[in-house]
Amino acid sequence: MYLDYWNLQEAPFQNVANARFAYMCSQHHEGLARLVYLVQNRKLGGVLTGPYGVGKTMVLELLSQEVQKDPSTRYIHIDYHPSSTMGIARQIASLIGIRDQIGEFLEPSDLLTYLKMESEQLGHTTLVIDEAQIIKNAEVYHFLHLLMNLTIRNKDGFKTQPAFTLILSGYSDMTRLLKEDESMCQRLQMVWNLDPLDEEQILEYIQQRIRVAGGDIWIFEKEAILEIARHHHIPRRINNICDVALMLGYASNQKSIGKDLVSQAIEEASSLQAQLNSEEF
């Protein structure tokens, strides 16, 4: 609706993991570098945490691009968690590409047995589980623990390496849940937490997304960006406010997005969120 008005080639504030729009400050770069290290060195696993909307999915998308450059490893991503261990076992089997055998797996242990027998042919797999804080079933963690125990031989035929590198991603309090499984914690060799953006990063974030979309980075006046930073520090929320502000600016024929327009966008976004959270909605 507003793209032509603001001379934009595409919408800059979509809440989708588009690597072209990735804003990577130091914490994102280091988190990605650590995850890539785990995969490239065939470590057992690690954890990526942070508040909802802080950029975990974008980091995982960039990780997938890095991993897929290496033909010796497979990348699979799960963001829907069946309630049963068998359900998640079948999902893993499907993503690995052994769909024909899924009907033969009556227990999760059947998949483990199959993977153990076929590990050298299947090779190394990077298994990413997003929204992992949803997992409450101790049996699922036990199953993932057993997956991490699987090994494959290196080319020399003697040394072994893990068949799976497990990356768990979820809310910051996920680490508290993991502490209840000591054996799992011992296998996860890295925990990296992403924090909300600070004021300077928010300025860079908004301008970087507008630049990628082909627009003038000062569509949002500095005072308008500072107003956003006074209220929100999570990229997903910032996207919502900026999108509404661009629509309001277009509707009222503004030449730029000022502080007052951003305040109106924040109020509208907050009102919508309140409606969604209310019992009557």
C-alpha positions in Angstrom: 0.0 0.0 0.0 2.7 2.5 1.0 5.7 1.2 -0.9 5.4 3.6 -3.9 4.7 6.6 -1.6 7.9 6.0 0.4 9.9 5.0 -2.7 10.4 1.5 -1.3 11.1 -1.5 -3.5 9.7 -3.9 -0.9 8.2 -3.9 2.6 11.1 -3.4 5.1 9.4 -4.5 8.3 8.0 -7.9 7.6 8.2 -10.3 10.5 9.8 -13.1 8.5 13.4 -14.5 8.7 14.7 -13.0 5.5 18.5 -13.1 5.5 18.7 -10.1 3.2 17.3 -8.0 6.0 19.4 -9.6 8.8 20.7 -7.0 11.3 23.7 -8.4 13.0 25.2 -6.5 15.9 28.1 -8.0 17.8 26.0 -10.4 19.9 24.3 -11.9 16.8 27.7 -12.3 15.1 29.2 -14.0 18.0 26.2 -16.2 18.6 26.3 -17.3 14.9 30.0 -17.8 15.0 29.7 -20.1 18.1 26.9 -22.2 16.5 28.9 -22.5 13.2 31.9 -23.7 15.3 29.8 -26.3 17.0 28.7 -27.7 13.7 31.9 -27.5 11.8 33.8 -29.2 14.6 31.1 -31.9 15.1 30.4 -31.0 18.7 27.4 -32.5 20.5 25.3 -29.4 20.9 24.5 -26.0 22.2 21.7 -23.6 23.2 20.5 -20.3 21.8 18.2 -18.3 24.1 16.6 -14.9 24.2 13.2 -13.2 24.5 10.5 -13.7 21.9 11.2 -11.7 18.7 14.9 -10.8 19.5 16.3 -12.4 16.4 17.0 -16.1 17.2 15.2 -17.3 14.1 17.2 -15.0 11.9 20.5 -16.4 13.5 19.3 -19.9 12.8 18.4 -19.0 9.2 22.0 -17.7 8.7 23.3 -20.9 10.4 21.4 -23.0 7.9 23.0 -21.2 5.0 26.4 -21.7 6.5 25.8 -25.4 7.2 24.4 -26.1 3.8 27.6 -25.0 2.2 29.2 -28.2 3.6 28.1 -31.3 1.7 29.2 -33.6 4.5 26.5 -32.5 6.9 22.7 -32.3 6.7 20.6 -29.5 8.3 17.2 -30.2 9.6 15.0 -27.7 11.5 12.0 -28.5 13.7 9.7 -25.8 15.0 6.6 -27.9 15.6 6.8 -30.3 18.5 4.5 -33.3 18.6 3.3 -34.1 22.2 4.9 -37.6 22.2 8.5 -38.8 21.8 7.3 -41.1 19.0 5.9 -38.1 17.2 9.2 -36.2 17.3 11.1 -39.3 16.3 9.0 -39.7 13.2 9.4 -36.1 12.3 13.2 -36.4 12.6 13.0 -39.5 10.4 11.0 -37.8 7.8 13.3 -34.8 7.6 16.3 -37.0 7.4 14.7 -38.6 4.4 13.9 -42.1 5.6 10.1 -41.8 5.1 9.7 -45.3 3.7 10.7 -46.8 7.0 8.6 -44.6 9.3 5.7 -47.0 9.4 8.1 -49.7 10.7 9.1 -47.7 13.7 6.8 -48.7 16.6 8.9 -47.2 19.3 11.4 -44.3 19.4 14.1 -46.9 20.1 13.4 -48.4 16.6 14.6 -45.2 15.0 17.7 -45.2 17.1 18.5 -48.7 16.1 18.0 -47.9 12.4 20.2 -44.7 12.7 22.9 -46.7 14.5 22.9 -49.3 11.7 22.8 -46.8 8.9 24.9 -44.0 10.5 27.8 -44.1 8.1 25.5 -43.8 5.1 23.5 -41.1 6.7 26.5 -39.0 7.8 26.4 -36.1 10.1 23.2 -34.2 10.9 22.7 -30.7 12.4 19.4 -30.9 14.2 17.9 -27.6 15.2 14.9 -27.5 17.5 13.3 -24.1 17.6 10.8 -23.0 20.4 12.4 -25.7 22.5 11.0 -24.3 25.7 7.7 -25.9 24.7 9.2 -29.3 25.4 8.1 -30.4 28.8 8.3 -34.1 28.4 11.4 -35.6 30.1 11.2 -38.6 27.7 11.8 -36.3 24.7 15.0 -35.0 26.3 16.0 -38.6 27.0 15.5 -39.4 23.4 17.5 -36.4 22.2 20.2 -37.5 24.7 20.3 -40.9 23.0 20.5 -39.3 19.6 23.6 -37.4 20.7 25.2 -40.7 21.8 25.1 -42.0 18.2 28.5 -41.8 16.4 29.9 -42.3 12.9 33.4 -43.2 11.8 35.7 -40.7 10.2 37.3 -41.4 6.8 40.3 -43.1 8.5 37.9 -45.8 9.8 39.0 -45.5 13.4 38.1 -42.1 15.0 34.4 -41.5 15.6 32.4 -38.3 15.7 28.8 -37.5 16.7 26.2 -38.4 14.2 24.1 -35.4 15.5 24.9 -31.9 16.6 21.8 -30.7 18.5 21.0 -27.0 18.7 18.1 -26.0 21.0 16.6 -22.5 20.7 14.0 -20.9 23.0 13.2 -18.4 25.6 15.8 -17.4 28.2 14.2 -19.4 31.0 14.8 -22.6 28.9 18.2 -23.0 30.6 16.3 -23.4 33.9 14.4 -26.4 32.4 17.5 -27.9 31.0 19.3 -27.8 34.4 16.8 -30.4 35.6 18.4 -32.9 33.1 22.1 -33.0 34.2 23.2 -35.5 31.6 21.8 -33.3 28.8 23.5 -30.2 30.2 26.8 -32.0 30.2 26.4 -32.7 26.4 25.5 -29.1 25.5 28.8 -27.3 25.1 27.6 -23.7 24.6 24.8 -21.5 25.8 24.4 -18.1 24.1 21.8 -15.5 25.0 20.6 -12.7 22.8 19.5 -9.5 24.6 17.1 -6.8 23.4 18.6 -4.0 21.3 19.9 -0.8 22.8 19.1 2.7 21.5 22.0 2.9 19.1 21.3 -0.6 17.8 17.6 0.3 17.2 18.7 3.3 15.1 21.0 1.0 13.0 18.4 -1.7 12.8 15.6 0.5 11.4 17.9 2.3 9.0 19.5 -0.9 7.8 16.1 -2.5 6.9 15.0 0.7 5.1 18.3 0.7 3.1 17.8 -2.9 2.1 14.3 -2.1 0.9 15.7 0.7 -1.3 14.4 3.7 0.7 15.8 6.8 2.3 17.2 5.9 5.7 15.9 9.1 7.2 12.2 8.3 6.4 12.1 8.0 10.2 13.4 11.1 11.9 15.9 10.6 14.7 13.5 11.7 17.4 10.9 9.2 16.1 13.5 6.4 16.4 14.4 7.5 19.9 10.7 7.5 20.8 10.5 3.9 19.6 13.6 3.0 21.7 11.9 4.5 24.8 9.1 2.0 24.5 10.4 -1.2 22.8 13.7 -3.0 22.3 12.6 -6.2 20.6 13.0 -6.3 16.8 9.6 -8.0 16.2 7.8 -5.3 18.1 9.9 -2.6 16.4 8.8 -4.0 13.1 5.2 -3.8 14.0 5.4 -0.2 15.1 7.4 0.9 12.0 5.0 -0.8 9.7 2.0 0.9 11.2 3.9 4.3 11.2 4.7 4.0 7.5 1.0 3.3 6.8 -0.1 6.2 9.0 2.4 8.5 7.3 1.1 7.5 3.9 -2.5 8.0 4.9 -1.8 11.5 6.2 0.5 12.5 3.4 3.5 13.1 5.6 7.0 13.7 4.2 8.7 11.8 6.9 7.9 9.8 10.1 8.1 12.1 13.1 7.8 11.5 16.9 4.1 12.2 17.0 3.3 9.7 14.3 5.4 7.1 16.0 3.6 7.8 19.3 0.3 7.2 17.4 1.7 3.9 15.9 2.8 2.7 19.4 -0.6 3.5 20.8 -2.4 1.6 18.0 0.0 -1.4 18.3 -0.5 -1.5 22.0 -4.3 -1.3 21.7 -4.3 -4.2 19.3 -2.1 -6.2 21.6 -4.4 -5.5 24.5 -7.4 -6.7 22.5 -5.6 -9.9 21.6 -4.7 -10.5 25.2 -8.2 -9.8 26.6 -10.6 -12.6 27.4 -13.4 -10.9 25.5 -11.6 -10.8 22.2 
